[in-house]
Amino acid sequence: MLHFPVFWNALNLGLYTHWAAHGTASQASIDVALFFAEYAIYAAPLLLIWGWLRHPDALRPPLLQAAVAALVALGINQLIGLAVFEPRPFAIGLGPALLAHAPDSGFPSDHLTVIASVAASLLLTTTWRRAGLLLALLGLPVAWARVYLGVHWPLDMAGAALVGLMAALAVHLARHRLLEPAMPLLTGLYRKLFAPAIRQGWVLR
């Protein structure tokens, strides 16, 4: 199992002491942080699902690309977790976690990885760039919140952003060879499963 070098830990600790909640933190700021830390991640899959259901075929390939990028990024995180163990702040006594969490390795953050990979993937397109930008902006309070509440280090967020970007770029470069051939199959399956809703006009064909 690998560990981070001393300078990495020193930088993490220095940033964390300025970033994390302290004893004087208000309940309002903690509640805001809890919202972003726990629930903002759902914006990414909900955006992809809404985009698929409410937009025509021509706009759907980037959504598949973003979903695959998120899965690839999470897979990379799992591999990193097998090789590197970084205890979370609360696990080494740097205050209590204000968000309940298992004391597993925190590098990189899965929550921010999902948001970053989907956002970066959409930013690489022309049709969904604005949505990608909004999702990327949402990642900022998510990163703040998960450090503020004591369940992550600041560099867990930097690692998540990097993994998300790398996964998005890799899937984007491979999209013509790997994803485009799958679109007719996925579209056909979608139309069969959602046939009643399509007939009612609730979702697009």
C-alpha positions as a Markdown table, in Angstrom:
| # | Residue | x | y | z |
|---|---|---|---|---|
| 1 | Met | 0.0 | 0.0 | 0.0 |
| 2 | Leu | 1.4 | 3.4 | -1.0 |
| 3 | His | 1.4 | 6.5 | 1.1 |
| 4 | Phe | 1.7 | 10.2 | 0.1 |
| 5 | Pro | 5.0 | 12.0 | 0.5 |
| 6 | Val | 5.6 | 14.4 | 3.4 |
| 7 | Phe | 5.2 | 17.6 | 1.4 |
| 8 | Trp | 1.8 | 16.4 | 0.2 |
| 9 | Asn | 0.6 | 15.8 | 3.7 |
| 10 | Ala | 2.0 | 19.1 | 4.9 |
| 11 | Leu | 0.1 | 20.9 | 2.1 |
| 12 | Asn | -3.1 | 19.0 | 2.8 |
| 13 | Leu | -2.9 | 19.9 | 6.5 |
| 14 | Gly | -2.2 | 23.5 | 5.9 |
| 15 | Leu | -5.1 | 23.9 | 3.5 |
| 16 | Tyr | -7.4 | 21.8 | 5.7 |
| 17 | Thr | -6.9 | 24.0 | 8.8 |
| 18 | His | -8.1 | 27.0 | 6.9 |
| 19 | Trp | -10.9 | 25.3 | 5.0 |
| 20 | Ala | -12.6 | 23.0 | 7.6 |
| 21 | Ala | -15.3 | 24.0 | 10.0 |
| 22 | His | -14.1 | 25.0 | 13.5 |
| 23 | Gly | -15.9 | 25.1 | 16.8 |
| 24 | Thr | -17.3 | 28.5 | 16.0 |
| 25 | Ala | -19.0 | 27.3 | 12.8 |
| 26 | Ser | -22.7 | 28.2 | 12.7 |
| 27 | Gln | -25.4 | 25.6 | 12.3 |
| 28 | Ala | -26.6 | 27.3 | 9.2 |
| 29 | Ser | -23.2 | 26.9 | 7.5 |
| 30 | Ile | -23.1 | 23.3 | 8.5 |
| 31 | Asp | -26.6 | 22.7 | 7.1 |
| 32 | Val | -25.7 | 24.3 | 3.8 |
| 33 | Ala | -22.5 | 22.2 | 3.6 |
| 34 | Leu | -24.5 | 19.0 | 4.4 |
| 35 | Phe | -26.9 | 19.7 | 1.6 |
| 36 | Phe | -24.1 | 20.1 | -1.0 |
| 37 | Ala | -22.0 | 17.3 | 0.4 |
| 38 | Glu | -24.9 | 14.8 | 0.4 |
| 39 | Tyr | -27.4 | 15.7 | -2.3 |
| 40 | Ala | -25.7 | 17.8 | -5.0 |
| 41 | Ile | -24.2 | 14.7 | -6.6 |
| 42 | Tyr | -27.7 | 13.7 | -7.8 |
| 43 | Ala | -27.7 | 16.6 | -10.2 |
| 44 | Ala | -25.3 | 14.7 | -12.5 |
| 45 | Pro | -27.4 | 11.6 | -13.1 |
| 46 | Leu | -30.7 | 13.6 | -13.1 |
| 47 | Leu | -29.3 | 15.9 | -15.8 |
| 48 | Leu | -28.3 | 12.9 | -18.0 |
| 49 | Ile | -31.7 | 11.2 | -17.5 |
| 50 | Trp | -33.7 | 14.4 | -18.1 |
| 51 | Gly | -31.6 | 15.1 | -21.2 |
| 52 | Trp | -32.1 | 11.7 | -22.7 |
| 53 | Leu | -35.9 | 11.7 | -22.0 |
| 54 | Arg | -36.6 | 15.2 | -23.2 |
| 55 | His | -34.3 | 15.6 | -26.2 |
| 56 | Pro | -34.1 | 14.0 | -29.6 |
| 57 | Asp | -31.6 | 11.4 | -30.9 |
| 58 | Ala | -29.1 | 13.9 | -32.2 |
| 59 | Leu | -28.5 | 15.3 | -28.7 |
| 60 | Arg | -28.3 | 12.0 | -26.9 |
| 61 | Pro | -24.7 | 10.7 | -27.7 |
| 62 | Pro | -23.0 | 13.2 | -25.5 |
| 63 | Leu | -25.2 | 12.1 | -22.6 |
| 64 | Leu | -24.1 | 8.5 | -23.1 |
| 65 | Gln | -20.5 | 9.7 | -23.3 |
| 66 | Ala | -20.8 | 11.6 | -20.0 |
| 67 | Ala | -22.4 | 8.6 | -18.3 |
| 68 | Val | -19.6 | 6.3 | -19.4 |
| 69 | Ala | -17.0 | 8.9 | -18.4 |
| 70 | Ala | -18.4 | 8.8 | -14.9 |
| 71 | Leu | -18.3 | 5.0 | -14.7 |
| 72 | Val | -14.7 | 5.0 | -16.0 |
| 73 | Ala | -13.7 | 7.7 | -13.5 |
| 74 | Leu | -15.2 | 5.7 | -10.6 |
| 75 | Gly | -13.4 | 2.6 | -11.8 |
| 76 | Ile | -10.1 | 4.6 | -11.8 |
| 77 | Asn | -10.9 | 5.7 | -8.2 |
| 78 | Gln | -11.3 | 2.0 | -7.2 |
| 79 | Leu | -7.9 | 1.2 | -8.6 |
| 80 | Ile | -6.3 | 4.1 | -6.8 |
| 81 | Gly | -8.0 | 3.0 | -3.6 |
| 82 | Leu | -6.3 | -0.4 | -4.0 |
| 83 | Ala | -2.9 | 1.1 | -4.3 |
| 84 | Val | -3.1 | 4.2 | -2.0 |
| 85 | Phe | -4.5 | 4.6 | 1.5 |
| 86 | Glu | -5.1 | 8.1 | 2.8 |
| 87 | Pro | -7.0 | 8.3 | 6.1 |
| 88 | Arg | -9.7 | 10.9 | 6.2 |
| 89 | Pro | -9.2 | 13.9 | 8.6 |
| 90 | Phe | -11.6 | 12.7 | 11.3 |
| 91 | Ala | -9.9 | 9.2 | 11.2 |
| 92 | Ile | -6.6 | 10.7 | 12.5 |
| 93 | Gly | -8.2 | 12.9 | 15.1 |
| 94 | Leu | -8.5 | 16.2 | 13.3 |
| 95 | Gly | -11.9 | 16.9 | 14.8 |
| 96 | Pro | -15.2 | 15.0 | 14.4 |
| 97 | Ala | -16.8 | 14.4 | 11.1 |
| 98 | Leu | -19.9 | 16.5 | 10.8 |
| 99 | Leu | -21.1 | 14.1 | 8.1 |
| 100 | Ala | -21.3 | 10.4 | 9.0 |
| 101 | His | -18.8 | 8.5 | 6.9 |
| 102 | Ala | -16.8 | 5.2 | 7.1 |
| 103 | Pro | -13.1 | 5.7 | 7.9 |
| 104 | Asp | -11.9 | 4.4 | 4.5 |
| 105 | Ser | -9.4 | 6.0 | 2.2 |
| 106 | Gly | -10.6 | 9.4 | 1.0 |
| 107 | Phe | -8.5 | 9.9 | -2.1 |
| 108 | Pro | -9.9 | 10.9 | -4.5 |
| 109 | Ser | -13.5 | 12.0 | -3.6 |
| 110 | Asp | -16.1 | 9.9 | -5.4 |
| 111 | His | -18.7 | 12.6 | -5.1 |
| 112 | Leu | -16.6 | 15.2 | -6.9 |
| 113 | Thr | -15.3 | 12.7 | -9.4 |
| 114 | Val | -18.8 | 12.0 | -10.6 |
| 115 | Ile | -19.6 | 15.7 | -11.0 |
| 116 | Ala | -16.2 | 16.5 | -12.6 |
| 117 | Ser | -16.3 | 13.7 | -15.1 |
| 118 | Val | -19.8 | 14.5 | -16.3 |
| 119 | Ala | -19.2 | 18.2 | -16.3 |
| 120 | Ala | -15.9 | 17.8 | -18.3 |
| 121 | Ser | -17.5 | 15.4 | -20.7 |
| 122 | Leu | -20.4 | 17.8 | -21.5 |
| 123 | Leu | -17.9 | 20.8 | -21.8 |
| 124 | Leu | -16.2 | 18.9 | -24.5 |
| 125 | Thr | -19.4 | 19.0 | -26.6 |
| 126 | Thr | -21.0 | 21.9 | -28.4 |
| 127 | Thr | -24.6 | 21.0 | -27.6 |
| 128 | Trp | -24.3 | 20.5 | -23.8 |
| 129 | Arg | -21.5 | 22.9 | -23.0 |
| 130 | Arg | -23.7 | 25.3 | -20.9 |
| 131 | Ala | -25.0 | 22.4 | -18.8 |
| 132 | Gly | -21.5 | 21.2 | -18.3 |
| 133 | Leu | -20.4 | 24.6 | -17.1 |
| 134 | Leu | -23.3 | 24.8 | -14.6 |
| 135 | Leu | -22.4 | 21.3 | -13.3 |
| 136 | Ala | -18.7 | 22.3 | -13.0 |
| 137 | Leu | -19.7 | 25.4 | -11.0 |
| 138 | Leu | -21.8 | 23.1 | -8.8 |
| 139 | Gly | -18.7 | 21.1 | -8.1 |
| 140 | Leu | -17.1 | 24.1 | -6.3 |
| 141 | Pro | -19.5 | 24.1 | -3.3 |
| 142 | Val | -19.4 | 20.3 | -3.2 |
| 143 | Ala | -15.7 | 20.3 | -2.9 |
| 144 | Trp | -15.9 | 23.0 | -0.2 |
| 145 | Ala | -18.6 | 21.1 | 1.7 |
| 146 | Arg | -16.9 | 17.8 | 1.9 |
| 147 | Val | -13.7 | 19.3 | 3.2 |
| 148 | Tyr | -15.6 | 21.7 | 5.5 |
| 149 | Leu | -17.4 | 18.8 | 7.2 |
| 150 | Gly | -14.2 | 16.9 | 7.8 |
| 151 | Val | -14.6 | 13.9 | 5.6 |
| 152 | His | -12.0 | 14.9 | 2.9 |
| 153 | Trp | -8.7 | 16.7 | 2.5 |
| 154 | Pro | -8.4 | 19.5 | 0.0 |
| 155 | Leu | -6.2 | 17.5 | -2.3 |
| 156 | Asp | -8.8 | 14.7 | -2.4 |
| 157 | Met | -10.8 | 17.3 | -4.4 |
| 158 | Ala | -7.9 | 18.1 | -6.7 |
| 159 | Gly | -7.4 | 14.4 | -7.4 |
| 160 | Ala | -11.1 | 14.0 | -8.1 |
| 161 | Ala | -11.1 | 16.8 | -10.6 |
| 162 | Leu | -8.0 | 15.4 | -12.3 |
| 163 | Val | -9.5 | 11.9 | -12.5 |
| 164 | Gly | -12.8 | 13.2 | -13.8 |
| 165 | Leu | -11.0 | 15.2 | -16.5 |
| 166 | Met | -8.8 | 12.3 | -17.6 |
| 167 | Ala | -11.8 | 10.0 | -17.8 |
| 168 | Ala | -13.8 | 12.5 | -19.8 |
| 169 | Leu | -11.0 | 13.1 | -22.3 |
| 170 | Ala | -10.3 | 9.3 | -22.7 |
| 171 | Val | -14.0 | 8.6 | -23.4 |
| 172 | His | -14.3 | 11.6 | -25.7 |
| 173 | Leu | -11.4 | 10.4 | -27.8 |
| 174 | Ala | -12.8 | 6.9 | -28.0 |
| 175 | Arg | -16.4 | 7.9 | -28.6 |
| 176 | His | -16.5 | 7.2 | -32.4 |
| 177 | Arg | -15.0 | 3.7 | -32.0 |
| 178 | Leu | -16.7 | 2.5 | -28.8 |
| 179 | Leu | -19.9 | 4.5 | -28.1 |
| 180 | Glu | -21.4 | 5.5 | -31.5 |
| 181 | Pro | -21.9 | 1.8 | -32.5 |
| 182 | Ala | -23.9 | 1.2 | -29.3 |
| 183 | Met | -26.3 | 4.1 | -29.8 |
| 184 | Pro | -28.8 | 2.3 | -32.1 |
| 185 | Leu | -29.0 | -0.6 | -29.7 |
| 186 | Leu | -29.5 | 1.6 | -26.7 |
| 187 | Thr | -32.0 | 3.8 | -28.5 |
| 188 | Gly | -34.0 | 0.7 | -29.6 |
| 189 | Leu | -34.0 | -0.7 | -26.1 |
| 190 | Tyr | -35.1 | 2.7 | -24.7 |
| 191 | Arg | -38.0 | 2.9 | -27.2 |
| 192 | Lys | -39.2 | -0.6 | -26.2 |
| 193 | Leu | -39.0 | 0.0 | -22.5 |
| 194 | Phe | -40.6 | 3.5 | -22.6 |
| 195 | Ala | -43.1 | 2.8 | -25.4 |
| 196 | Pro | -46.2 | 3.7 | -23.2 |
| 197 | Ala | -44.6 | 6.9 | -22.0 |
| 198 | Ile | -43.5 | 7.8 | -25.6 |
| 199 | Arg | -47.1 | 7.2 | -26.9 |
| 200 | Gln | -48.5 | 9.5 | -24.2 |
| 201 | Gly | -46.0 | 12.2 | -25.1 |
| 202 | Trp | -44.4 | 12.2 | -21.7 |
| 203 | Val | -40.9 | 11.6 | -23.1 |
| 204 | Leu | -39.5 | 12.0 | -26.6 |
| 205 | Arg | -39.0 | 9.1 | -28.9 |
